[in-house]
């Protein structure tokens, strides 16, 4: 076989390997995804974005045009995931930079349905994330300490834990946030989240500014999480009696802007393409055997 082309990119330092595969020819196994994302033996990434036409993706998506570009997203552990907000931005930026679509507004297919995106000339990509659904209260435990949170559905499951409010002293809560050990997955109620969950910890700094850390299922702590940022804002708004609003969120990898309406939400932030190259054919073959 020939070498496999790849592109490396990130959205607020949530990084991805992009694999162009328009006709669905690549055999992208869980083993290969894990090898690609391994920072010691592969390229290193939080996930893989396969760029494929919906009709060639092998994913059952009857509500999508078969010619639509489909974001086949896989977590670092090889699992297929419904949606990734930072991944969509990188995916959209790649489509424009490679000439596959024209700049401006267009749709991308995902496992959670079509997503409208807008790619601006300044590199900011805005994604229509759809409706945000607040669920039941629940709890995450880190280092033996329980944090109250709420279930949030952003096309994938989240448990968003707000640490106090903007009226409290921000610095002590920020110290709690920075001191969390997220090298170990937070424990949670598997009855509420049978398919696993992304867990966010949020500190409101001002009325429309918050700080966040996140542990993603199948990955671990990441520098940023797009859907997690939307879930965090929904939880912050709820904690202050609001259901809509615009909040800036500072993640470890940079700042994102989230706007939540009555029946929709938008995520805006940068997307960067870092490098491109080719994976050695022998490495690709052997990675599929691990």
C-alpha positions in Angstrom: 0.0 0.0 0.0 1.0 3.7 -0.4 1.8 6.1 2.5 -1.2 7.7 4.2 -1.5 11.4 4.1 -2.2 13.3 7.3 -2.6 16.9 8.7 -2.1 17.9 12.3 -4.2 20.7 13.7 -5.7 22.0 16.9 -8.6 24.1 18.3 -7.4 26.0 21.5 -4.8 23.2 21.9 -7.3 20.4 21.7 -5.3 18.6 19.0 -6.3 16.2 16.2 -4.9 14.1 13.4 -6.8 14.8 10.2 -7.0 11.9 7.7 -8.3 12.8 4.2 -10.3 9.8 2.9 -13.0 11.1 0.6 -14.0 7.7 -0.8 -13.7 5.7 2.5 -10.8 3.6 1.5 -8.8 3.8 4.8 -9.3 0.9 7.2 -9.3 3.1 10.3 -9.4 0.6 13.1 -9.4 1.4 16.9 -5.9 0.0 17.0 -4.7 2.5 14.4 -6.5 5.4 16.1 -4.8 4.5 19.4 -1.4 4.3 17.7 -1.9 7.6 15.9 -2.9 9.4 19.1 -0.1 7.9 21.2 2.4 10.7 21.9 5.2 8.2 22.3 4.9 5.9 19.3 2.6 7.9 17.0 1.9 11.5 16.0 0.2 12.3 19.3 -3.3 13.8 19.5 -6.6 13.9 21.5 -8.5 12.4 18.6 -8.7 11.6 14.9 -10.8 13.3 12.3 -11.4 11.3 9.1 -12.6 13.5 6.2 -15.0 11.4 4.2 -18.2 11.8 2.2 -21.2 10.7 4.2 -22.2 8.1 1.7 -18.7 6.5 1.9 -18.3 6.8 5.7 -19.9 3.5 6.6 -22.0 5.3 9.2 -25.8 5.0 9.1 -26.9 8.7 8.6 -30.3 8.7 6.7 -30.8 12.4 7.6 -27.6 13.5 5.8 -26.9 14.1 2.2 -24.6 11.3 1.0 -22.3 13.9 -0.7 -21.9 16.0 2.5 -18.5 16.0 4.1 -18.7 13.8 7.2 -16.6 14.3 10.3 -15.8 10.7 11.4 -14.4 11.5 14.8 -12.6 9.0 17.1 -11.4 9.6 20.6 -7.8 8.7 21.5 -8.9 5.3 22.8 -10.3 4.4 19.4 -14.0 4.9 20.3 -16.3 6.7 17.8 -18.0 9.8 19.3 -21.1 11.7 18.4 -19.7 15.2 18.3 -16.6 17.3 19.0 -16.9 21.1 19.0 -13.2 21.8 18.7 -12.9 19.0 16.1 -15.6 20.5 14.0 -13.8 23.8 13.8 -10.5 22.2 12.8 -12.4 20.0 10.3 -14.1 23.0 8.8 -10.9 25.0 8.6 -9.2 22.1 6.8 -12.1 21.8 4.2 -11.7 25.5 3.4 -7.8 25.5 3.3 -7.8 22.4 1.1 -10.3 23.9 -1.4 -13.0 21.3 -0.7 -15.5 24.0 0.2 -15.6 27.7 -0.2 -15.1 30.1 2.8 -18.3 31.3 4.5 -21.2 29.1 5.8 -21.7 25.4 5.0 -22.8 22.2 6.7 -20.8 19.3 8.0 -22.1 15.9 8.8 -21.6 14.3 12.3 -22.9 11.4 14.2 -25.2 13.8 16.1 -26.6 15.2 12.8 -25.6 18.1 10.5 -23.8 21.1 11.9 -23.8 24.5 10.3 -20.4 26.3 10.4 -18.9 29.6 9.4 -15.2 30.0 8.6 -14.1 33.6 8.7 -10.9 35.1 7.1 -9.4 35.8 10.5 -9.3 32.0 11.3 -12.3 32.1 13.7 -14.7 29.3 13.1 -18.3 29.4 14.5 -20.3 26.3 14.9 -24.1 26.0 15.4 -24.1 23.4 18.2 -27.9 23.0 18.3 -30.1 22.9 21.3 -28.6 22.3 24.7 -30.6 20.1 27.1 -30.2 20.4 30.8 -30.8 17.1 32.7 -30.7 15.9 36.2 -28.4 17.0 39.0 -25.5 14.6 39.6 -22.1 14.5 41.3 -18.5 14.0 40.3 -15.8 12.9 42.7 -12.1 13.9 42.4 -9.6 12.9 45.0 -12.3 11.9 47.5 -14.0 15.3 47.2 -17.6 15.5 45.7 -18.6 18.3 43.3 -22.2 19.0 42.6 -23.1 19.2 38.9 -25.8 18.9 36.3 -26.1 16.6 33.3 -26.0 18.5 30.0 -26.6 17.0 26.5 -24.8 18.8 23.7 -25.1 15.9 21.3 -22.9 14.0 23.7 -23.1 13.6 27.5 -21.6 16.0 30.0 -21.5 16.5 33.7 -20.9 20.2 34.3 -19.8 21.2 37.9 -19.9 24.9 38.7 -17.6 25.9 41.6 -19.4 28.7 43.3 -20.7 31.9 41.6 -19.2 35.1 40.3 -20.3 36.8 43.6 -18.0 34.5 45.6 -14.3 35.1 45.9 -12.9 33.9 42.6 -9.3 33.3 43.7 -9.9 30.5 46.3 -12.2 28.7 43.8 -9.6 29.2 41.1 -7.1 27.5 43.4 -9.4 24.6 43.9 -9.8 24.3 40.1 -6.1 24.4 39.4 -5.4 21.9 42.2 -7.7 19.2 40.8 -5.9 16.0 39.9 -7.5 15.0 36.6 -4.8 12.5 35.7 -7.3 10.0 37.2 -10.8 10.0 35.7 -13.5 11.5 38.0 -16.0 9.0 39.3 -19.6 9.5 38.5 -23.0 7.8 38.6 -22.9 5.2 35.8 -26.7 4.9 36.2 -27.1 8.5 34.9 -24.3 8.2 32.4 -24.2 4.5 31.1 -22.1 5.4 28.1 -19.6 7.4 30.1 -19.4 11.2 30.4 -17.2 14.3 29.8 -16.8 16.1 33.1 -16.3 19.9 33.3 -15.3 22.0 36.4 -16.1 25.7 36.0 -15.3 28.8 38.0 -17.3 31.9 37.1 -14.9 34.9 37.2 -17.3 37.6 36.2 -20.9 37.6 35.0 -19.9 36.7 31.4 -16.5 35.2 32.0 -15.6 31.7 33.3 -12.6 29.4 33.6 -12.8 25.7 33.0 -11.0 22.4 33.1 -12.3 19.2 31.5 -11.8 15.4 31.6 -13.0 13.8 28.4 -14.2 10.3 28.2 -11.8 8.1 26.2 -9.1 10.7 26.3 -8.3 12.1 29.8 -7.8 15.8 30.6 -7.5 17.9 27.5 -6.4 21.5 27.0 -9.9 22.3 25.7 -13.2 20.8 24.8 -15.7 22.5 22.5 -18.9 20.6 23.5 -17.7 20.8 27.1 -17.4 24.5 26.9 -21.0 24.8 25.7 -22.1 22.5 28.6 -20.1 24.6 31.1 -21.8 27.8 29.9 -25.2 26.2 30.1 -24.5 25.2 33.7 -23.1 28.6 34.6 -26.2 30.4 33.2 -28.4 27.9 35.1 -26.6 28.6 38.3 -27.5 32.3 38.0 -31.1 31.8 37.0 -30.5 32.4 33.3 -31.3 30.2 30.4 -29.7 32.3 27.6 -26.6 34.4 27.3 -23.1 34.9 26.0 -20.1 33.8 28.0 -16.3 33.8 27.4 -14.6 30.7 28.6 -10.9 30.4 29.4 -9.6 26.9 28.9 -6.1 25.7 29.4 -5.6 26.1 25.7 -7.2 29.4 25.1 -10.4 31.4 25.0 -13.7 30.3 23.4 -17.0 32.2 23.1 -20.3 30.5 23.7 -23.7 32.0 23.0 -26.8 30.1 24.1 -30.3 30.9 22.9 -33.7 29.4 23.7 -33.4 26.6 21.1 -29.8 26.9 19.8 -26.2 27.5 20.7 -23.0 28.7 19.0 -19.4 28.0 19.7 -16.7 30.3 18.3 -13.0 30.1 18.5 -9.7 29.6 16.5 -8.7 26.6 14.5 -5.1 26.0 13.5 -3.5 23.7 11.0 0.1 23.0 12.1 1.6 20.5 9.7 1.0 17.9 7.0 2.9 14.8 5.9 2.6 11.1 5.2 2.5 8.1 7.5 4.9 5.4 6.6 3.1 2.5 4.9 4.8 -0.1 7.1 4.0 1.8 10.3 0.4 2.0 9.2 0.2 -1.7 8.5 1.9 -2.7 11.8 -0.3 -0.2 13.8 -3.4 -2.2 12.7 -2.0 -5.3 14.3 -1.4 -4.0 17.8 
